[in-house]
Amino acid sequence: MIWIIFGVFMLISWLISHQLKSKFKKYSEIPMNYGMTGKDVAEKMLKDSGIYDVQVVSVEGELSDHYNPLTKTVNLSRDVFYGNHVAAAAVAAHECGHAVQHARAYVWLQMRSALVPVVSFASNWVQWILLGGILLLHSFPQLLLVGILLFALTTIFSFITLPVEINASSRALVWLNTAGITNYESHPKAQDALRWAAYTYVVAALGSLATLAYYIMIYMGRRD
């Protein structure tokens, strides 16, 4: 039964990822008004939000866009950075939404940032500890319990990420509309692109929860 659940999550994850790339490609063919690139959109949103200590830079990779609170940089993939289209505007504004969260001390972002060092450590070791815990289940069950606790931290991190991402998209869409960057034709498309991006985080969180439940079931059934 558990493998069926995993299979369903993998299929859903693939479908959403495929749909997200399809949406991005589709909305990359719709130009923005005034010839604004993703870089232009990002810099304007930061300025309008009163943020002057964050840089907008170009990075390699596809859909590699992210905000780095340590370096205070909005990192945009080349297609977004130089792109003059709805998808670029939506992604750029979303990443700036994270910069606004940082500047406004958004509580969910603070919680997420506080967990990053711990989750980074857990991610590096958890699979090895879980594997060892399963192999030594009957002689040393405590090892699997340690693995479960570490994996639980990554699951918690996934769920804390949800309000962070959704709020960043909400800030982005409000600003795109009020600043006149999008209009009645382009705004629903920007909203759709960010909605599908959010779905990837939802599936990841639910998949992590299902995996956590699987390991807990193994631990609870060790005496069978």
C-alpha positions as CSV (number, residue, x, y, z in Angstrom):
1,M,0.0,0.0,0.0
2,I,2.8,2.4,0.9
3,W,4.5,1.9,-2.4
4,I,1.2,2.8,-4.2
5,I,1.1,6.1,-2.2
6,F,4.7,6.8,-3.1
7,G,4.0,6.1,-6.7
8,V,1.0,8.4,-6.7
9,F,3.1,11.2,-5.2
10,M,5.9,10.7,-7.7
11,L,3.4,10.8,-10.5
12,I,1.6,14.0,-9.2
13,S,5.0,15.6,-8.6
14,W,6.1,14.8,-12.2
15,L,2.8,16.1,-13.7
16,I,3.0,19.4,-11.7
17,S,6.6,19.9,-12.7
18,H,5.8,19.2,-16.3
19,Q,2.8,21.6,-16.2
20,L,4.9,24.3,-14.5
21,K,7.5,24.1,-17.3
22,S,4.7,24.2,-19.8
23,K,3.1,27.2,-18.2
24,F,6.4,29.0,-18.0
25,K,7.1,28.3,-21.7
26,K,3.6,29.5,-22.7
27,Y,3.8,32.7,-20.7
28,S,7.3,33.4,-21.9
29,E,5.8,34.1,-25.3
30,I,3.6,36.9,-23.9
31,P,5.6,40.2,-23.8
32,M,5.2,42.7,-20.9
33,N,4.3,46.3,-21.4
34,Y,7.0,49.0,-21.6
35,G,9.6,46.4,-22.5
36,M,10.4,45.6,-18.9
37,T,12.7,42.7,-18.2
38,G,12.6,40.5,-15.1
39,K,15.6,42.6,-13.8
40,D,13.6,45.8,-14.4
41,V,10.6,44.4,-12.5
42,A,12.7,43.2,-9.6
43,E,14.5,46.5,-9.2
44,K,11.3,48.5,-9.4
45,M,9.5,46.3,-6.8
46,L,12.5,46.6,-4.4
47,K,12.5,50.4,-4.9
48,D,8.8,50.7,-4.4
49,S,9.1,48.7,-1.2
50,G,11.8,50.9,0.2
51,I,14.5,48.3,-0.1
52,Y,17.8,49.7,-1.3
53,D,20.3,47.2,0.1
54,V,19.4,44.2,-2.1
55,Q,21.0,43.5,-5.5
56,V,19.4,41.8,-8.5
57,V,21.8,39.4,-10.2
58,S,21.8,36.8,-12.9
59,V,22.5,33.2,-12.2
60,E,22.9,30.1,-14.4
61,G,20.3,27.3,-14.6
62,E,16.6,26.8,-15.5
63,L,14.1,27.9,-12.8
64,S,17.0,28.5,-10.5
65,D,15.6,31.7,-9.2
66,H,15.8,32.4,-5.5
67,Y,16.4,35.1,-2.8
68,N,19.4,34.7,-0.6
69,P,18.9,36.5,2.7
70,L,22.6,36.1,3.7
71,T,24.0,37.9,0.7
72,K,20.8,40.0,0.2
73,T,20.6,39.2,-3.5
74,V,17.6,38.4,-5.7
75,N,19.1,35.7,-8.0
76,L,17.3,35.4,-11.3
77,S,18.0,32.8,-14.0
78,R,19.1,34.3,-17.3
79,D,15.7,33.8,-19.0
80,V,14.0,35.7,-16.2
81,F,16.7,38.3,-15.7
82,Y,16.8,39.3,-19.4
83,G,13.3,38.2,-20.3
84,N,10.6,40.6,-21.3
85,H,7.5,38.4,-20.7
86,V,4.8,37.6,-18.2
87,A,6.6,34.6,-16.7
88,A,9.7,36.6,-16.1
89,A,7.8,39.4,-14.4
90,A,5.9,36.9,-12.2
91,V,9.0,35.0,-11.1
92,A,11.0,38.2,-10.5
93,A,8.3,39.8,-8.4
94,H,7.9,36.5,-6.4
95,E,11.6,36.4,-5.5
96,C,11.4,40.1,-4.5
97,G,8.4,39.1,-2.3
98,H,10.9,37.1,-0.3
99,A,13.2,40.2,0.0
100,V,10.2,42.2,1.3
101,Q,9.5,39.4,3.8
102,H,13.1,39.6,5.0
103,A,12.9,43.4,5.3
104,R,9.6,43.2,7.2
105,A,10.8,40.4,9.5
106,Y,8.0,38.0,8.3
107,V,7.7,35.5,11.1
108,W,7.4,32.4,8.8
109,L,10.6,33.4,6.9
110,Q,12.4,33.9,10.2
111,M,11.4,30.4,11.4
112,R,12.4,28.9,8.1
113,S,15.8,30.7,8.1
114,A,16.4,29.6,11.7
115,L,15.9,25.9,10.6
116,V,18.2,26.1,7.6
117,P,21.5,25.0,9.4
118,V,19.7,22.2,11.2
119,V,17.9,21.0,8.1
120,S,21.1,21.2,6.1
121,F,22.8,18.9,8.6
122,A,19.8,16.5,8.7
123,S,19.6,16.3,4.9
124,N,23.2,15.3,4.7
125,W,22.9,12.4,7.2
126,V,19.3,11.4,7.4
127,Q,19.2,8.8,4.6
128,W,22.3,7.0,5.9
129,I,20.9,7.0,9.4
130,L,17.5,5.7,8.3
131,L,19.2,3.0,6.2
132,G,21.4,1.9,9.1
133,G,18.3,2.1,11.4
134,I,16.4,-0.3,9.2
135,L,19.3,-2.7,8.9
136,L,19.8,-2.7,12.7
137,L,16.1,-2.4,13.5
138,H,15.9,-5.4,15.9
139,S,19.3,-4.9,17.5
140,F,19.5,-1.1,17.7
141,P,16.1,0.4,17.1
142,Q,17.2,3.7,18.6
143,L,19.2,4.5,15.5
144,L,16.0,4.4,13.3
145,L,14.3,6.7,15.9
146,V,17.1,9.2,15.5
147,G,16.7,9.0,11.7
148,I,12.9,9.6,12.1
149,L,13.5,12.7,14.3
150,L,15.9,14.1,11.7
151,F,13.5,13.4,8.9
152,A,10.7,15.0,10.9
153,L,12.8,18.2,10.9
154,T,12.9,18.2,7.1
155,T,9.2,17.6,7.0
156,I,8.5,20.5,9.3
157,F,10.8,22.6,7.2
158,S,8.7,21.7,4.1
159,F,5.5,22.8,5.8
160,I,7.0,26.0,7.1
161,T,8.1,26.7,3.5
162,L,4.4,26.7,2.3
163,P,3.3,30.0,3.9
164,V,6.6,31.6,3.0
165,E,6.1,30.8,-0.7
166,I,2.4,31.5,-0.8
167,N,2.9,34.9,0.9
168,A,5.7,35.8,-1.4
169,S,3.4,35.2,-4.4
170,S,0.6,37.1,-2.8
171,R,2.9,40.1,-2.2
172,A,4.1,39.8,-5.8
173,L,0.7,39.7,-7.4
174,V,-0.6,42.7,-5.3
175,W,2.4,44.8,-6.3
176,L,2.2,43.8,-10.0
177,N,-1.4,44.9,-10.1
178,T,-1.1,48.1,-8.1
179,A,2.1,49.2,-9.8
180,G,0.5,48.7,-13.2
181,I,3.1,46.2,-14.3
182,T,0.3,43.7,-15.3
183,N,-3.1,44.5,-16.8
184,Y,-6.4,42.7,-17.0
185,E,-5.0,40.4,-19.7
186,S,-1.5,39.6,-18.2
187,H,-2.4,39.5,-14.5
188,P,-4.4,36.3,-14.6
189,K,-1.5,34.6,-16.4
190,A,1.1,35.8,-13.8
191,Q,-1.3,34.5,-11.1
192,D,-1.6,31.1,-12.9
193,A,2.2,30.7,-13.2
194,L,2.8,31.4,-9.5
195,R,-0.1,29.1,-8.5
196,W,1.5,26.2,-10.3
197,A,4.8,27.0,-8.7
198,A,3.1,26.8,-5.3
199,Y,1.7,23.4,-6.1
200,T,5.2,22.0,-6.3
201,Y,5.8,23.0,-2.6
202,V,2.5,21.5,-1.5
203,V,3.2,18.1,-3.1
204,A,6.8,18.1,-1.7
205,A,5.4,18.8,1.8
206,L,2.8,16.1,1.6
207,G,5.2,13.6,0.1
208,S,7.6,14.3,2.9
209,L,4.8,13.7,5.4
210,A,3.9,10.4,3.8
211,T,7.5,9.3,3.9
212,L,7.8,10.2,7.5
213,A,4.7,8.2,8.3
214,Y,6.2,5.2,6.5
215,Y,9.4,5.2,8.6
216,I,7.3,5.6,11.8
217,M,5.2,2.6,10.8
218,I,8.5,0.6,10.3
219,Y,9.6,1.7,13.8
220,M,6.3,0.9,15.5
221,G,6.1,-2.5,13.9
222,R,9.7,-3.6,14.8
223,R,8.4,-6.3,17.2
224,D,6.3,-8.0,14.6
